[in-house]
C-alpha cells in the first residue's frame, strides 16, 4: 500500500453582498521513506521560487545581502551533496553528480545570487518593490 499525507485548509470570508462563505482546499500527497524518490520527483520551479522567497525573507529580517547570497549558494551545495552521498551509486571523486530534475539548480542559483535584490547598493525603494514582487510571485513566474 502507498502511504499518503493529506493537508486541508479552510478560509472563511464575506462576499461584497454580505454572504459568508467557506472555501476548502484539500491535497493528498504521496509519502516516501526513500531519499532517492524525493530527488527523482523534485520540482525545480518550486525549489527556485521557495529559495528566492527565503532569501528575500532573510533580507527583510536585516541579514546582509552578502550573507543571503551565501545561504542560497550553501543550500544548493548541501542539496547536491546529499544526493551524491546517499543516492548516487557510481561516481568518480571529481565528477559532478546531479539528479535529472535538478540539473539546472546550480545555474538557477547563480542567476538568483546575481539579482540586484541580493547586492549592496540597491536603493531602498527598489529593494522594497522587488521584495514585495517576489513575495507575491507564483511559481511559474520564477523560472
Secondary structure per residue as TSV (DSSP state, phi and psi in degrees):
chain	resnum	aa	ss	phi	psi
A	1	X	-	360.0	145.3
A	2	X	-	-95.6	129.8
A	3	X	-	-84.7	146.5
A	4	X	E	-136.8	152.2
A	5	X	E	-115.8	134.5
A	6	X	E	-111.7	140.1
A	7	X	E	-127.4	133.5
A	8	X	E	-134.6	133.7
A	9	X	E	-126.2	152.8
A	10	X	E	-134.2	142.1
A	11	X	E	-126.4	121.8
A	12	X	E	-97.7	126.5
A	13	X	E	-144.9	165.5
A	14	X	E	-115.4	129.9
A	15	X	-	-75.1	170.8
A	16	X	T	-63.8	-23.4
A	17	X	T	-95.5	13.6
A	18	X	S	88.4	7.4
A	19	X	-	-84.4	131.3
A	20	X	E	-89.4	128.0
A	21	X	E	-131.7	155.9
A	22	X	E	-120.3	129.5
A	23	X	E	-109.0	125.3
A	24	X	E	-116.8	132.0
A	25	X	E	-120.8	132.8
A	26	X	E	-131.8	138.2
A	27	X	E	-138.9	140.6
A	28	X	E	-118.7	124.5
A	29	X	E	-122.3	144.2
A	30	X	E	-70.1	147.1
A	31	X	-	-113.0	140.2
A	32	X	-	-132.8	149.8
A	33	X	S	-104.3	-3.7
A	34	X	-	-96.3	117.8
A	35	X	H	-60.8	-34.0
A	36	X	H	-61.8	-35.2
A	37	X	H	-65.0	-34.9
A	38	X	H	-61.5	-45.4
A	39	X	H	-70.4	-36.7
A	40	X	H	-63.9	-31.7
A	41	X	T	-110.0	19.2
A	42	X	-	-67.3	148.0
A	43	X	-	-111.8	108.2
A	44	X	H	-59.8	-42.5
A	45	X	H	-59.4	-42.5
A	46	X	H	-68.2	-40.3
A	47	X	H	-63.1	-42.9
A	48	X	H	-64.9	-45.3
A	49	X	H	-60.4	-46.0
A	50	X	H	-65.8	-41.8
A	51	X	H	-62.0	-43.0
A	52	X	H	-62.3	-43.7
A	53	X	H	-66.6	-36.0
A	54	X	H	-66.8	-39.3
A	55	X	H	-62.9	-43.4
A	56	X	H	-63.8	-41.7
A	57	X	H	-60.3	-39.9
A	58	X	H	-62.4	-43.4
A	59	X	H	-64.9	-38.3
A	60	X	H	-65.0	-27.4
A	61	X	T	-98.0	33.9
A	62	X	T	67.1	25.7
A	63	X	-	-84.2	136.9
A	64	X	-	-58.0	141.4
A	65	X	H	-55.3	-34.8
A	66	X	H	-61.7	-41.2
A	67	X	H	-72.6	-31.6
A	68	X	H	-65.8	-40.1
A	69	X	H	-62.6	-43.0
A	70	X	H	-61.8	-40.2
A	71	X	H	-64.7	-40.6
A	72	X	H	-62.7	-45.2
A	73	X	H	-63.8	-43.9
A	74	X	H	-65.8	-36.6
A	75	X	H	-63.0	-40.4
A	76	X	H	-64.1	-47.0
A	77	X	H	-61.5	-45.7
A	78	X	H	-61.3	-42.5
A	79	X	H	-61.3	-46.4
A	80	X	H	-71.6	-31.7
A	81	X	H	-65.1	-43.9
A	82	X	H	-61.6	-41.4
A	83	X	H	-61.3	-47.2
A	84	X	H	-63.1	-41.4
A	85	X	H	-72.2	-41.8
A	86	X	H	-107.1	-16.0
A	87	X	T	-119.2	-25.4
A	88	X	-	-81.7	132.9
A	89	X	-	-91.0	-47.3
A	90	X	S	-126.4	127.9
A	91	X	-	-161.1	146.4
A	92	X	-	-87.2	157.5
A	93	X	T	-57.2	-35.9
A	94	X	T	-95.6	1.9
A	95	X	-	-86.1	135.8
A	96	X	-	-83.1	120.4
A	97	X	-	-109.7	122.4
A	98	X	-	-128.4	140.7
A	99	X	-	-70.8	148.3
A	100	X	G	-52.6	-48.0
A	101	X	G	-67.6	-18.2
A	102	X	G	-109.8	21.0
A	103	X	T	-60.8	-30.4
A	104	X	T	-96.0	6.1
A	105	X	H	-61.3	-45.7
A	106	X	H	-61.1	-40.8
A	107	X	H	-66.1	-41.6
A	108	X	H	-66.1	-38.1
A	109	X	H	-64.4	-41.1
A	110	X	H	-60.6	-42.5
A	111	X	H	-62.7	-39.5
A	112	X	H	-66.4	-44.1
A	113	X	H	-72.9	-16.4
A	114	X	T	-87.1	-7.9
A	115	X	S	-65.4	144.4
A	116	X	G	-61.6	-21.7
A	117	X	G	-60.7	-30.3
A	118	X	G	-102.1	24.4
A	119	X	S	-123.8	143.8
A	120	X	T	-68.8	150.9
A	121	X	T	95.0	-8.0
A	122	X	-	-71.9	133.2
A	123	X	-	-62.1	148.1
A	124	X	H	-59.6	-43.7
A	125	X	H	-68.2	-34.5
A	126	X	H	-68.5	-42.0
A	127	X	H	-64.7	-38.9
A	128	X	H	-64.4	-43.5
A	129	X	H	-62.4	-47.4
A	130	X	H	-64.4	-37.7
A	131	X	H	-63.1	-44.2
A	132	X	H	-66.1	-39.6
A	133	X	H	-63.3	-46.9
A	134	X	H	-66.5	-38.6
A	135	X	H	-62.2	-31.0
A	136	X	T	-101.1	3.3
A	137	X	-	-75.5	127.0
A	138	X	-	-73.6	164.1
A	139	X	H	-59.1	-41.3
A	140	X	H	-68.7	-15.9
A	141	X	H	-86.0	-27.2
A	142	X	H	-62.9	-29.3
A	143	X	-	-106.1	360.0
